[in-house]
């Protein structure tokens, strides 16, 4: 019984790690997109800052769960 729970827990932690890594890549793309849009007048994307902030919160908690395993 304990081995099943441990296996399930490890599986969930691997998923959390994969999601966290994917979100880091997603944040990188959003930041690069925001930087590339700055020179064009009227093309500045205001949502990039907010999305990046919220995504970093998720990255921190998912990464902490994996690290504290």
DSSP file (Angstrom, degrees, kcal/mol; ACC not computed):
  #  RESIDUE AA STRUCTURE BP1 BP2  ACC     N-H-->O    O-->H-N    N-H-->O    O-->H-N    TCO  KAPPA ALPHA  PHI   PSI    X-CA   Y-CA   Z-CA
    1    1 A X     >        0   0    0      0, 0.0     4,-1.8     0, 0.0     5,-0.2   0.000 360.0 360.0 360.0 -45.8    0.0    0.0    0.0
    2    2 A X  H  >  +     0   0    0      1,-0.2     4,-2.5     2,-0.2     5,-0.2   0.858 360.0  55.0 -65.6 -34.8    2.8    2.4    0.9
    3    3 A X  H  > S+     0   0    0      2,-0.2     4,-2.4     1,-0.2    -1,-0.2   0.866 106.2  51.8 -66.7 -35.5    4.7    1.7   -2.3
    4    4 A X  H  > S+     0   0    0      2,-0.2     4,-2.3     1,-0.2    -2,-0.2   0.916 111.6  46.3 -65.9 -42.3    1.6    2.5   -4.3
    5    5 A X  H  X S+     0   0    0     -4,-1.8     4,-2.7     2,-0.2    -2,-0.2   0.913 112.9  49.7 -66.3 -42.3    1.2    5.9   -2.6
    6    6 A X  H  X S+     0   0    0     -4,-2.5     4,-2.5     2,-0.2    -2,-0.2   0.907 111.4  49.0 -63.1 -42.4    4.9    6.6   -3.0
    7    7 A X  H  X S+     0   0    0     -4,-2.4     4,-1.9     2,-0.2    -2,-0.2   0.906 112.4  47.7 -63.7 -42.2    4.8    5.7   -6.7
    8    8 A X  H  X S+     0   0    0     -4,-2.3     4,-2.3     2,-0.2    -2,-0.2   0.910 111.5  50.9 -64.4 -42.7    1.8    8.0   -7.2
    9    9 A X  H  X S+     0   0    0     -4,-2.7     4,-2.3     1,-0.2    -2,-0.2   0.916 109.9  49.3 -62.2 -44.2    3.4   10.8   -5.3
   10   10 A X  H  X S+     0   0    0     -4,-2.5     4,-2.1     1,-0.2    -1,-0.2   0.880 109.8  52.3 -62.5 -37.8    6.6   10.5   -7.4
   11   11 A X  H  X S+     0   0    0     -4,-1.9     4,-1.9     2,-0.2    -2,-0.2   0.922 110.0  47.7 -63.5 -44.8    4.5   10.6  -10.6
   12   12 A X  H  X S+     0   0    0     -4,-2.3     4,-2.4     1,-0.2    -2,-0.2   0.882 111.0  51.7 -64.4 -38.5    2.7   13.7   -9.4
   13   13 A X  H  X S+     0   0    0     -4,-2.3     4,-2.2     2,-0.2    -1,-0.2   0.865 107.6  52.0 -68.2 -35.6    6.0   15.4   -8.6
   14   14 A X  H  X S+     0   0    0     -4,-2.1     4,-2.3     2,-0.2    -1,-0.2   0.887 110.3  49.0 -65.7 -38.0    7.4   14.5  -12.0
   15   15 A X  H  X S+     0   0    0     -4,-1.9     4,-2.7     2,-0.2     5,-0.2   0.920 110.1  51.0 -65.8 -43.1    4.4   16.2  -13.6
   16   16 A X  H  X S+     0   0    0     -4,-2.4     4,-2.3     1,-0.2    -2,-0.2   0.899 111.0  49.1 -60.8 -40.7    4.8   19.2  -11.4
   17   17 A X  H  X S+     0   0    0     -4,-2.2     4,-2.4     2,-0.2    -1,-0.2   0.916 111.6  48.3 -64.1 -43.8    8.5   19.5  -12.5
   18   18 A X  H  X S+     0   0    0     -4,-2.3     4,-2.2     2,-0.2    -2,-0.2   0.903 112.6  48.2 -65.0 -41.1    7.5   19.1  -16.1
   19   19 A X  H  X S+     0   0    0     -4,-2.7     4,-2.4     2,-0.2    -1,-0.2   0.910 111.2  51.3 -65.4 -41.1    4.9   21.8  -15.8
   20   20 A X  H  X S+     0   0    0     -4,-2.3     4,-1.9    -5,-0.2    -2,-0.2   0.915 110.9  47.5 -62.8 -43.8    7.3   24.1  -14.0
   21   21 A X  H  X S+     0   0    0     -4,-2.4     4,-1.9     1,-0.2    -1,-0.2   0.891 111.7  50.9 -64.4 -39.6    9.9   23.7  -16.7
   22   22 A X  H  X S+     0   0    0     -4,-2.2     4,-2.3     1,-0.2    -2,-0.2   0.898 108.9  51.2 -64.3 -40.6    7.3   24.3  -19.4
   23   23 A X  H  X S+     0   0    0     -4,-2.4     4,-2.6     2,-0.2    -1,-0.2   0.857 105.9  55.2 -66.5 -34.7    6.2   27.5  -17.7
   24   24 A X  H  X S+     0   0    0     -4,-1.9     4,-2.1     2,-0.2    -1,-0.2   0.930 110.4  45.8 -62.3 -43.9    9.8   28.8  -17.5
   25   25 A X  H  X S+     0   0    0     -4,-1.9     4,-2.1     2,-0.2    -2,-0.2   0.899 111.7  52.3 -63.7 -40.7   10.1   28.3  -21.2
   26   26 A X  H  X S+     0   0    0     -4,-2.3     4,-2.2     1,-0.2    -2,-0.2   0.899 108.8  49.9 -62.2 -42.7    6.7   30.0  -21.7
   27   27 A X  H  X S+     0   0    0     -4,-2.6     4,-2.6     1,-0.2     5,-0.2   0.904 108.4  53.5 -62.8 -41.6    7.8   33.0  -19.6
   28   28 A X  H  X S+     0   0    0     -4,-2.1     4,-2.3     1,-0.2    -2,-0.2   0.920 109.6  47.7 -60.4 -43.4   11.0   33.3  -21.6
   29   29 A X  H  X S+     0   0    0     -4,-2.1     4,-2.3     1,-0.2    -1,-0.2   0.899 111.8  50.0 -64.6 -40.8    8.9   33.5  -24.8
   30   30 A X  H  X S+     0   0    0     -4,-2.2     4,-2.5     2,-0.2    -2,-0.2   0.912 111.5  48.1 -65.0 -42.7    6.6   36.1  -23.4
   31   31 A X  H  X S+     0   0    0     -4,-2.6     4,-2.3     2,-0.2    -2,-0.2   0.922 112.3  48.4 -65.3 -43.7    9.4   38.3  -22.2
   32   32 A X  H  X S+     0   0    0     -4,-2.3     4,-2.5    -5,-0.2    -1,-0.2   0.908 111.4  51.0 -62.7 -41.2   11.2   38.1  -25.6
   33   33 A X  H  X S+     0   0    0     -4,-2.3     4,-1.5     1,-0.2    -2,-0.2   0.919 110.3  49.1 -61.4 -44.3    7.9   38.9  -27.4
   34   34 A X  H  X S+     0   0    0     -4,-2.5     4,-0.6     1,-0.2    -2,-0.2   0.887 112.2  48.3 -62.9 -39.2    7.4   41.9  -25.1
   35   35 A X  H >< S+     0   0    0     -4,-2.3     3,-0.8     1,-0.2     4,-0.4   0.903 110.7  50.4 -68.5 -40.9   10.9   43.1  -25.8
   36   36 A X  H 3< S+     0   0    0     -4,-2.5     3,-0.3     1,-0.2     4,-0.2   0.773 108.5  53.3 -69.0 -25.3   10.7   42.7  -29.5
   37   37 A X  H >< S+     0   0    0     -4,-1.5     3,-0.7     1,-0.2     6,-0.3   0.578  86.6  85.7 -85.7 -10.1    7.4   44.6  -29.6
   38   38 A X  T << S+     0   0    0     -3,-0.8    -1,-0.2    -4,-0.6     6,-0.2   0.886  83.0  54.4 -60.8 -42.6    8.7   47.7  -27.8
   39   39 A X  T 3  S+     0   0    0     -4,-0.4     2,-0.5    -3,-0.3    -1,-0.2   0.749  91.5  84.7 -68.0 -20.7   10.2   49.5  -30.8
   40   40 A X  S X  S-     0   0    0     -3,-0.7     3,-1.8    -4,-0.2     4,-0.3  -0.704  86.6-121.2 -86.6 122.6    6.9   49.5  -32.7
   41   41 A X  T 3  S+     0   0    0     -2,-0.5    -2,-0.1     1,-0.3    -1,-0.1  -0.396  93.7   5.5 -64.9 130.8    4.6   52.3  -31.8
   42   42 A X  T 3  S+     0   0    0     -2,-0.1    -1,-0.3    -4,-0.1    -4,-0.1   0.436 106.4  96.5  79.5  -0.5    1.3   51.1  -30.5
   43   43 A X    <   +     0   0    0     -3,-1.8    -2,-0.1    -6,-0.3     2,-0.1   0.407  46.3 127.5-101.3   2.1    2.4   47.5  -30.5
   44   44 A X        -     0   0    0     -4,-0.3     2,-0.8    -6,-0.2   -10,-0.1  -0.389  54.6-140.8 -63.1 130.1    3.4   47.3  -26.9
   45   45 A X    >   -     0   0    0    -11,-0.2     3,-0.8     1,-0.2     4,-0.3  -0.831  17.2-173.8 -97.2 108.0    1.7   44.4  -25.2
   46   46 A X  T >> S+     0   0    0     -2,-0.8     4,-0.7     1,-0.2     3,-0.6   0.751  78.2  66.5 -73.7 -23.8    0.6   45.3  -21.7
   47   47 A X  H 3> S+     0   0    0      1,-0.2     4,-2.5     2,-0.2     5,-0.3   0.689  81.8  77.3 -72.6 -17.4   -0.5   41.8  -20.8
   48   48 A X  H <> S+     0   0    0     -3,-0.8     4,-2.0     1,-0.2    -1,-0.2   0.878  92.9  50.3 -63.7 -37.5    3.0   40.4  -20.9
   49   49 A X  H <> S+     0   0    0     -3,-0.6     4,-2.1    -4,-0.3    -1,-0.2   0.930 113.1  44.8 -66.0 -45.5    4.0   41.8  -17.6
   50   50 A X  H  X S+     0   0    0     -4,-0.7     4,-2.3     2,-0.2     5,-0.2   0.914 113.5  48.9 -66.9 -43.3    0.9   40.5  -15.8
   51   51 A X  H  X S+     0   0    0     -4,-2.5     4,-2.3     1,-0.2    -1,-0.2   0.901 111.3  51.1 -63.3 -39.8    1.0   37.0  -17.3
   52   52 A X  H  X S+     0   0    0     -4,-2.0     4,-2.1    -5,-0.3    -1,-0.2   0.900 108.8  51.5 -64.2 -41.3    4.7   36.8  -16.5
   53   53 A X  H  X S+     0   0    0     -4,-2.1     4,-1.3     2,-0.2    -2,-0.2   0.955 113.4  42.7 -60.5 -51.2    4.1   37.7  -12.8
   54   54 A X  H  X S+     0   0    0     -4,-2.3     4,-1.7     1,-0.2    -1,-0.2   0.872 112.6  53.6 -65.6 -36.9    1.4   35.1  -12.3
   55   55 A X  H  X S+     0   0    0     -4,-2.3     4,-2.4    -5,-0.2    -1,-0.2   0.881 104.4  55.0 -66.8 -36.5    3.3   32.5  -14.1
   56   56 A X  H  X S+     0   0    0     -4,-2.1     4,-2.2     2,-0.2    -1,-0.2   0.832 104.2  55.2 -66.5 -30.4    6.3   33.0  -11.9
   57   57 A X  H  X S+     0   0    0     -4,-1.3     4,-2.1     2,-0.2    -1,-0.2   0.935 109.6  46.4 -64.5 -45.5    4.2   32.4   -8.8
   58   58 A X  H  X S+     0   0    0     -4,-1.7     4,-2.6     1,-0.2     5,-0.3   0.898 110.9  52.9 -63.0 -40.2    3.1   29.1  -10.3
   59   59 A X  H  X S+     0   0    0     -4,-2.4     4,-2.5     1,-0.2     5,-0.2   0.916 108.5  50.8 -61.0 -43.1    6.7   28.2  -11.1
   60   60 A X  H  X S+     0   0    0     -4,-2.2     4,-2.2     1,-0.2    -2,-0.2   0.926 114.3  42.1 -63.0 -45.4    7.8   28.9   -7.6
   61   61 A X  H  X S+     0   0    0     -4,-2.1     4,-1.9     2,-0.2    -2,-0.2   0.900 116.8  46.3 -73.1 -39.2    5.2   26.8   -5.9
   62   62 A X  H  X S+     0   0    0     -4,-2.6     4,-1.6    -5,-0.2    -2,-0.2   0.902 115.5  47.4 -67.7 -39.3    5.5   23.9   -8.4
   63   63 A X  H  X S+     0   0    0     -4,-2.5     4,-2.6    -5,-0.3    -2,-0.2   0.876 109.9  52.7 -67.9 -37.5    9.2   24.0   -8.1
   64   64 A X  H  X S+     0   0    0     -4,-2.2     4,-2.6    -5,-0.2    -2,-0.2   0.894 106.9  52.7 -65.7 -38.7    9.2   24.1   -4.3
   65   65 A X  H  < S+     0   0    0     -4,-1.9     4,-0.2     1,-0.2    -1,-0.2   0.900 112.8  44.7 -62.9 -39.1    6.9   21.1   -4.2
   66   66 A X  H >< S+     0   0    0     -4,-1.6     3,-0.8     2,-0.2    -2,-0.2   0.900 114.5  48.1 -72.0 -40.1    9.4   19.2   -6.4
   67   67 A X  H 3< S+     0   0    0     -4,-2.6    -2,-0.2     1,-0.2    -1,-0.2   0.898 110.5  51.0 -68.0 -40.3   12.5   20.4   -4.4
   68   68 A X  T 3<        0   0    0     -4,-2.6    -1,-0.2     1,-0.3    -2,-0.2   0.459 360.0 360.0 -78.8   0.3   11.0   19.6   -1.0
   69   69 A X    <         0   0    0     -3,-0.8    -1,-0.3    -4,-0.2    -2,-0.1   0.520 360.0 360.0 -61.6 360.0   10.1   16.0   -2.1
